[in-house]
Amino acid sequence: MDLEDMAVIAAGSSDLFRLEALPTYLVAQEDVDFTAWKRGSRALPTPETNSWLAHIRDTTAAGACWSRVRVLDYPLSEYSEFELHGYQANAAAGETIHVADRAWSPELDGLRVDFWVFDTTVIRMIYDEAGHFVRPEPADDPRPYLGMRAVALRHAIPLADFLADHEPRLIA
């Protein structure tokens, strides 16, 4: 499976969920934005300036449900701060984003893999130890991942609440 195969699966889905549990992701598409953010730029993209956000906006308007849970470890990595700031653009485009601090529950400690759920199809996102994306990989059995999604959602709070209560300096 490659990213194009994954895109085909996603395109036919109406319920799209992402669990993110790593401290850092080193993704080439984000290099320019992350570098600018580290230099102090806090401008958020919009659906008019970013094709991914336009896709979220358009598919949400057509009835798709985009959601994610970001499981964090403290102290936050610089990348996690960048991500939390940027998620506000995703939320404005229609994605429902929740955040959980791993310290809030022992159940969250077991969430150490990243994956997408497209309706009932689960695709594991494989990263190397540094956070570089390696490949997507279909899960043979979706049940453990659906269980992880339930745990993550049970212990997470909405992004806006998390930022207001825990990281107000990241509010756009």
N, C-alpha and C positions, 0 to 999 in steps of 0.2 A: 504494500500500500504506500502511496505517496500523497503529498498534499493535494494534488489534483483529484485523486480518488476521494479524499476526504471532503473536498469542496462539493463534489457531486452528491455525496450523502447528505451534507448539510443543506444543500439547495432544496432538497425535497422534504426537509424537516420543518415541523411547526413548533417543536419544543427543543430549544438549544440551551444546554447548560454546560458551564465550564467550572472545574475545580482547579484552583491554582494553590500550590502548597510550597513552592520553592522560595528561598530568600532572594534569589537573583535569576533573571533570565537574560542571557546575552544573545539578543536577536538582532541580526544585521539591519532589519527594517527600522529599528528604533534607535540606531546609533546617533543619527543627526539630532533627533528630538531629545534623547537622553543627554547628549553633550550640551545642547542649548539649555536644558533644564539645570544641569550642574553649574552653568555659568549665570544662572539667575532668571532665565526666561520662563515666565509662568503663563504664557498665552496658551489657551486651550484651542485645539482644532475644532472645527464645526463640520457638519455634514456637507457644507458647501466647499470646504477646503480639504476634506479627507474622504476618500472613497469607502473606507471601512465603515466610518460613521454613517455615511449615506446609505450603505447597505443595511446597517442595523435599523436606521430610521425607516427606510422603505419596506423592509420585510416586517418590521413591527407594525407599520401602518396596514400591511396586508394580512395581519393576524398572527404572525410568528411571535413566540415568547422567548426572548433572550434573557438569560440569567447567569449569574456567576457567584461563587463564594471565593474570597481570597482569605486563606489562612495565613496569619502572620506570626512571626517570631520577633520578640524584642531582645535587644535593641533592633529597631528597623534598619535594614540595609538602605543605602542611598537609593538603590533601585526600587525598593518597596515604597519609599516616599514618593518617588517619581510616578510610580504606578498609581498610588492612591490619589495623587493630584490629577493624573490623566483620566482616571475612571470617571471623573465628574463629566467629562465630555461624552463618554459612553452612556452614562445615565441620562444625560440631556437628549441623546439620540434615541432612547427608548429601552436600554438594557437595565434590568433590575440587578443591582449589585449589593451583595452583603459581605461583611467582613467579620472575621473571628480571630481573636488572639488565642494562640495555641495554649497559653497559660490558663484560659478560662475553664478548661475541662480536660481531664485525662483522656477522654474519647478523641479529642482533637490531635493528640500526640500520634495516633496511628495514621493520620492523613498525611502521607508523604509522597503520594503519586499525583500526577496531573492527568486530567482526562477531560474529554468532551462527551456529553450524552446528546445524541441526535435522535429524538423520540425515544426509541428503545435500543439503538445501536450505540455501543460505547467504543471510543477510540482513545487509547492511552497515548499520551504525549511523552515521548522518551527524550530525556536531556542527559548530557554528560555531567560529570561532577562539578564543572565550572558553571553550568547553566546554559550551555550551547544546545540548541535544538538538534536532535539527531534524526528522528523519524516519528511518524504516527504509526500506531500498531493496534489493529482491532483486538478487542478483548474477546476471549473465547466464551466467557460467561459474564453477562452484564450484572448479575445479582450483587456481587461484592461492591461494585462501583455505585450501584443504585443505593446500597446501604451506606456507603461513604457519603454520597450526596445528602442522604437524610440526616446523618450525623452532622455534617457541615451546616446544613440549613437550620438544624435544631439549636446550634450554639452561636449562630451568626446574627448580627444586627445590620440594619440598612446602612449603606455607605454614609449617607448624610448624618445619621445619628452617631456613627462611629467617629467621623471627622469632628463633629461638634463637641463630642465628649472626650475624645482622646488625642486628636491631632488637628486642632483648629488652625494651626499655622499652615496647613495644606489646603485649606478651603480656597477655591478659586474665586 
